Amino acid sequence: MEDKLKVAFLDRDGTIVKEYDDEGWINRTEPEILYGSIEALKQMNDLGYKIIIITNQGLINKGLIKLEEYNKFNDNLLEELNKNNIEILDIFYCPHTKEENCECKKPKPGMILKASEKYNIDMSKSFMAGDTSADEGIAKYFGLKFFGVNYDSQNNKNIRISNLLDIIPYIKEI
């Protein structure tokens, strides 16, 4: 029987890379990686976590960025992470706007459901980190431990961190 994976589900913008206002994403293809992200992702890999990025990208369907720009940004991010010997298992994104009312836009479960269909994931050993209530909501849906990056949760079981490196002591225990 195949071993179940323990997964670090990570939001992208505001968690791994710098977040911008909507217009700030126009023509942006070079990621600005946040402090602590490189070292944290390395340590997550070393601790046996597979990293899956789940990201809302409604700017695509709003027409503010093209799918090609989104892909180029991700390619550049993955190239930088690869240079640092960091393995990203997969990236799931939702291109829809809130008005489209899809099933994949966080906090709805679609992206993690797709990930769990594709991979054999042990949710009890996995966690979610992000910087918004949507990230917290998807973590709650799946019963995942949640780490809020500069985000104050209403749930006192969730842990507020200032960057991904702050997670490392907690995930050694999961």
C-alpha positions as CSV (number, residue, x, y, z in Angstrom):
1,M,0.0,0.0,0.0
2,E,1.2,3.5,-0.9
3,D,2.3,5.7,2.0
4,K,0.1,8.8,2.5
5,L,1.8,12.1,2.0
6,K,2.0,14.8,4.6
7,V,1.5,18.1,2.7
8,A,2.2,21.7,3.4
9,F,-0.6,23.5,1.6
10,L,0.6,27.0,1.1
11,D,-1.0,30.1,-0.3
12,R,1.3,31.9,-2.8
13,D,0.7,35.7,-2.6
14,G,1.4,37.2,0.8
15,T,2.7,33.9,2.1
16,I,5.6,32.8,-0.1
17,V,5.9,35.9,-2.3
18,K,5.0,39.6,-1.9
19,E,1.4,40.5,-2.4
20,Y,0.4,43.5,-4.5
21,D,-2.8,45.4,-5.0
22,D,-4.6,44.3,-8.2
23,E,-2.9,46.8,-10.5
24,G,0.5,45.9,-9.1
25,W,0.2,42.5,-10.7
26,I,-0.1,43.9,-14.2
27,N,3.0,42.7,-16.2
28,R,4.7,41.3,-13.1
29,T,6.6,38.1,-14.0
30,E,9.4,38.2,-11.4
31,P,8.5,37.0,-7.9
32,E,9.7,38.9,-4.8
33,I,10.2,36.0,-2.3
34,L,9.3,37.0,1.2
35,Y,11.8,36.8,4.1
36,G,12.2,33.3,5.5
37,S,10.4,31.6,2.7
38,I,13.4,29.9,1.0
39,E,14.7,28.5,4.3
40,A,11.3,27.5,5.5
41,L,10.4,25.6,2.3
42,K,13.8,23.8,2.5
43,Q,13.1,22.8,6.1
44,M,9.6,21.6,5.2
45,N,11.0,19.4,2.5
46,D,13.7,18.1,4.9
47,L,10.9,17.3,7.4
48,G,9.2,15.1,4.8
49,Y,6.5,17.6,3.7
50,K,5.4,17.7,0.1
51,I,4.6,21.3,-0.8
52,I,1.4,22.1,-2.7
53,I,0.6,25.7,-3.5
54,I,-3.0,26.6,-3.7
55,T,-3.7,30.1,-5.0
56,N,-6.7,32.3,-5.9
57,Q,-5.9,34.1,-9.2
58,G,-9.2,35.9,-10.0
59,L,-7.2,38.6,-11.8
60,I,-6.9,36.2,-14.8
61,N,-10.7,36.1,-15.4
62,K,-11.0,39.8,-14.5
63,G,-8.6,40.5,-17.4
64,L,-6.0,42.3,-15.4
65,I,-3.4,39.6,-16.0
66,K,-3.1,37.1,-18.8
67,L,-2.7,33.4,-18.2
68,E,0.7,33.6,-19.8
69,E,1.8,36.2,-17.3
70,Y,0.6,34.0,-14.4
71,N,2.4,31.0,-15.9
72,K,5.6,33.1,-16.4
73,F,5.5,34.3,-12.8
74,N,5.1,30.7,-11.6
75,D,7.8,29.4,-13.8
76,N,10.2,32.1,-12.5
77,L,9.2,31.3,-8.9
78,L,9.7,27.5,-9.4
79,E,13.1,28.2,-11.1
80,E,14.2,30.2,-8.1
81,L,13.0,27.6,-5.7
82,N,14.6,24.8,-7.7
83,K,18.0,26.7,-7.6
84,N,17.6,26.4,-3.8
85,N,16.9,22.6,-4.0
86,I,13.2,23.1,-3.0
87,E,10.7,20.7,-4.4
88,I,7.2,21.9,-5.1
89,L,4.9,18.9,-5.7
90,D,2.2,20.9,-7.5
91,I,0.4,24.2,-7.9
92,F,-3.4,24.5,-8.1
93,Y,-4.9,27.8,-9.0
94,C,-8.4,29.3,-9.4
95,P,-8.7,31.8,-12.2
96,H,-12.3,32.7,-11.3
97,T,-13.7,35.9,-9.9
98,K,-15.9,35.9,-6.8
99,E,-18.9,36.6,-9.0
100,E,-18.4,33.4,-11.0
101,N,-19.2,31.4,-7.8
102,C,-17.0,28.4,-8.7
103,E,-16.2,25.5,-6.4
104,C,-12.4,26.1,-6.5
105,K,-12.0,29.7,-5.2
106,K,-10.8,29.5,-1.6
107,P,-12.4,29.1,0.9
108,K,-14.3,26.6,-1.2
109,P,-12.7,23.2,-1.2
110,G,-12.1,22.6,-4.9
111,M,-8.3,23.0,-5.1
112,I,-7.6,20.7,-2.2
113,L,-10.2,18.2,-3.4
114,K,-8.3,18.1,-6.7
115,A,-5.0,17.7,-4.9
116,S,-6.5,14.8,-2.8
117,E,-7.8,13.1,-5.9
118,K,-4.4,13.3,-7.6
119,Y,-2.3,12.5,-4.5
120,N,-2.7,10.2,-1.5
121,I,-2.7,12.8,1.3
122,D,-2.8,12.3,5.0
123,M,-4.9,15.3,6.1
124,S,-4.1,14.6,9.8
125,K,-0.4,15.2,9.2
126,S,-0.9,18.1,6.8
127,F,-1.4,21.8,7.4
128,M,-2.3,25.1,5.6
129,A,-0.6,28.4,5.7
130,G,-1.9,31.6,4.3
131,D,-2.6,35.3,4.9
132,T,-6.4,35.6,4.5
133,S,-9.7,34.4,5.9
134,A,-10.1,32.4,2.7
135,D,-7.0,30.4,3.5
136,E,-8.3,29.9,7.1
137,G,-11.7,28.8,5.7
138,I,-10.3,26.1,3.5
139,A,-8.1,24.8,6.4
140,K,-11.2,24.7,8.6
141,Y,-13.1,22.8,5.9
142,F,-10.5,20.0,5.9
143,G,-9.7,20.1,9.6
144,L,-6.1,21.3,8.8
145,K,-3.9,23.1,11.3
146,F,-3.8,26.7,10.1
147,F,-0.9,29.2,10.3
148,G,-1.9,32.8,9.5
149,V,0.9,34.8,8.0
150,N,0.5,38.3,9.5
151,Y,-3.2,37.3,9.8
152,D,-5.2,37.5,13.0
153,S,-7.6,34.6,13.2
154,Q,-10.8,34.6,15.1
155,N,-10.0,31.0,16.1
156,N,-7.6,30.8,19.0
157,K,-6.5,27.4,17.9
158,N,-4.9,28.9,14.8
159,I,-1.3,30.3,15.1
160,R,-0.3,33.7,13.8
161,I,3.2,33.9,12.3
162,S,5.2,36.7,10.8
163,N,6.8,34.5,8.1
164,L,6.9,30.9,7.0
165,L,10.1,30.2,9.0
166,D,8.0,30.7,12.2
167,I,6.1,27.5,11.3
168,I,9.0,25.1,11.5
169,P,8.9,24.5,15.3
170,Y,5.2,23.7,15.2
171,I,5.3,21.3,12.3
172,K,7.9,19.1,13.8
173,E,5.1,18.0,16.2
174,I,2.4,17.2,13.6
